[in-house]
């Protein structure tokens, strides 16, 4: 599939309006649709990007180990804020290197006491390599390998100094993950399915070795690109994590799971700049999570690319 600029140039040379419409729609659906689903990902015609993402979320409740949902206790609240610096660079033609540097703040109120804290979070680096591009075949979808590494640059909860631990900004362990992403374009529609598995290394907490269970994540998404090049997307993310271990002994009923729903839109400002807004939430009802908090929030991202 040709980038939008290339398709226009070819259509002018051939002087065929039908080719212009078809190529333009294909480029819109693939590039704008993919950006709506994964805003920090490079489009086919992009060589590099930088972006700033702002995120705010509110704790609305929690799921107990059996999956039963409970609203937050009366008189308590928790707000989280995050500013992410995102960068990506194309390498080896089909490959992408990505970097995410987060800055996290939390405001927590419990029993009439309110506290605000924050700091740098856990830095993430990732690699994506597209073996097969979407839309090259009507049968075989685009296929990409995903590899990531999260570094414990944030403050883990046991190292927090504030009474309500609002200055805790990280997990405290190295995390490695890998997976596959499938993507296909059908006219103005872009659909994708990704699967990831992550493993956190053991860490020492006051002489006790703690290890989180392996985490499996599935992300299903769809996007529709309008003639204006605005793209609308919806996605569902389901994560499942095994029981944690202490000193090599598995701890029962510590497994976690969570469903998160997301709706987003991408607004191109030019060939090199775009904006994205999104709303996300975990359903405030039983059976959609376990040993996890239910959050609802908004995010906004501005991206500038080099073609």
N, C-alpha and C positions, 0 to 999 in steps of 0.2 A: 504494500500500500504506500502511495506517495504522500509526502507532507502536503499541507494545504497550499503553500506557495508554489510548490512544484506542480501540483495538479492544475492550478490556474494557468501557469506558464505553458504547459503542454496543451491545454484546451485552447489557448489563444493561437498557438501555432497551427493547430489542426482546424481552428475555426468551427468547432462543433459544440454547440450549446449543450447538447445532451451529455457529452463527456464532462463538461464543467460541472453540471449538476450532480452527476453520479460520483465523481471524484471528490467533490467538496463535501457531500453528505458522508461519504466513507471516512474522510479525514476527520470530520467533526465528531462522528460517533466514536471512533477509536481513541482520538486524543482527548477531547473534552470529556467523554464518558469515563475514560480511565483516570483522568485527573479528579473527577468527582468522587470516584471510589477511593483512590489513593493519592491525596494531594501532593505528597512529596516525591512522587515518581516522575521520572523524565518521560516526556512524550517521544514519539519516534523521531521527530525533527529537532529535538532539544539536546544540547551538549552538556549543559550545566544549569543548576538553579540554586537560589538561596530563598529562604522563606522564614517568616515569623508567624508562629501560631499562638493564639491566646485562647485559653481554656478556663472555664469556670464550671464548677459542679457543686451540687448540694446533696448531702446525705438525707435520703428520705426514709430509709428503713434498713433492715438486715434480714438475712436468712440464717436460721439455726442449722445444726448439723443434719437434721432430718428434712430440710428444705422448707420448713414453715416460715412464712414471712411475718415480720413484726414491724410496725411503725417505730420511728425513733421515739424514745421516752420523752414525755412532756417536760419542757424546760431545758432540753439539751438540743444542740445543733452543731453542724459541722459544714463548713464551706471550704472548698479547695480551689486554688488558682494555680495556673501553670502557664509559663511563657517558654516556648520551645524555639530554639534556633535550628533550622533545618537546612542542610546543604546536600547536593547530589552532583556527581560527576560521571559522565559516560566514559567507559574504558573498554577497549577491545571490541569496539563496534556494538555488540549486543549486551555488554555488561554495564552495570551501574554500581557506583560506590556511594553510600549515603551516610550521613552523620546527623545525629539529633542530640542537642545539648539542652537539657531542661533546667528551668529555675522554678521551684515549687514553693507555694505558701499555703498554710492551713490556718483557719480560724475555728477554734473549737470552744464550745460552751457546755459546761457540765455543772449542775448543782449551783447555779448562780455565779459561777466563776468562768470568765471568758479569757481566751488567750490567743495570740497571733504569733506565728513563727514561720520560718522558711529558710531556704538556701538552695544550693545547687543540688540537682537530683542525679540519678544514674545515667551516665552517657551511653548512648547506643550507636554502634556502627553496624552497617548492613551491606550485603552484596546481593544483587539481583542479576541473573543471567537468563536472557530469553533464547531458548533453543529454537523455538518456532514461533513466528509472529501470528497474532490473531488475524483472521480473515484471509490468510493465504490459502486456506482450504475450507470448503463448506462443511467438511466432516471433522477434520482434525483441528482442535482449538489451539490457540496460542499456549505454549508451555514454558514456564520459567522456574528456575531453581532459586530458592531464597535461603540465605545464610545470615545469621546475625549474632552479635556479641554485645552483651550489656555489662558494663563495668561498674563496680560498687563505689562510685565517686560521691554518692549521697551519704547522708547520715542515717544509719540504721536506728530502729526504735530503741534498742538497748543503750545506744550512745547519746540519745537525746538528753538535753539538759533542762528543758522546760518541764514544769510539773505535769502538763497535759500532753507532752510529747509532740507539740506542734512543730518543732524544729526537726522532726524525723522526715527525711526526704528520700530515702532509698531502702532497698531490700537488704543490702549488706553482703551480697554474694554475687559472684560471677555467674552470669547466665548465658548459655549458648543455645541457639535454636536453628533449626533447619526445616525446610518444607518445599512444597510445590504449589504453583499457582497456575490455574487454567483460565483462559479468557477467550471469548468469541464475540464477534460483532455481527448483528443481524439488522441491516439497514441503519436506523437511528438508535438501535438498542445495543448496549454493551453489557454482557453478563460475565461474571467471574466467580470462581470458587477456589479458595486457598486452604491448605491444611498445613499446620505447623506443629512441631514438637519441641519443647524447651526443657532444659535440665539446668538446675542451679547446683553449683558445687557446694560441698559442706563448708560450714563456717564455725568458728569457735566463739562461743558466748559464755564468758566467765568460766572457762574450763570445760564446758559442755559442748559436744559436737552436735550441731543441728543441720539437718538436710531436708529441704522441701522436696515434695514428690515431683515426678515428671508432669509437665503440663502439656495438654493437647488442646489445640485451638482450631476451629473451623470457621471460616468467614465466607458467607454467601452474599453476593451483591448484584444489583442491576442498576443501570443508568440509561436515561433517555436524553438525547441531545436535540434541542430545538433548532429551527432554522437560524435563530439569532446567535447560535453557538453557546447559549446557556445550557448547561447540563444539570439534570436532576437525578439524584441517586438515593437508593435505600439499601441498607445492609443489615445483616444479623450476624453477630459474633457469639459463638458458644465456646466456652473454655472449661476444661475438666482437668483437675489436678489430683494426683494420688496422695495417699497419706504421707505425712511428714515422719521423719525418723529422728530420734534422740539417742546419741551414742550407738548408732547402728540398730536400734530397736524401733520397729514401726509403731507409730502411735495411732490407735483406732479412732475413728470418727473425726479425723483431722482433714480428710479430703475436702476439696473445694470445687464448686462449679458455679458458673454464672452465664446468663444470657444478657446481651446488650444489643439494643436496637438503635439504628442510626439513620437519620435523614439528612441529606446535604444537597447543596447546589453550588455550581461553579459559574462565575461571571467573568468571562474574558474582557480585559481592558484594552489589550493590544495583542500583537503576535508574541510579545515577550512578557506580558504581565497578566495576572489573573487573581481573582479573589474567591475565597470559598467560605461559606457559612454552613454550620451543621448543628443539629440538635440530637442528643443521645439520652438514653435512659435504660435502666433495667426494670422490667415489669414489677410493680409493687403488689405482687400476689405470690402465693405459695407455689413451690415446685419449679421456680425459675432460677434457683440458686441454692447454695449450701455453704455455710461458713464464710459468707461474703457480705459486703455492704451493697445496698441498692442505691445507685446514684442517678441523678438527672442533671443535665447541664447543656451548655452551649459552647461552641468553639468558632473561632474566626481565624482565617489564615490568608496572608498576602504572599504571593510568589512572584519572583522575577527570574526569567530564564534567559540563557544565551543560546542562540540558534546556530 
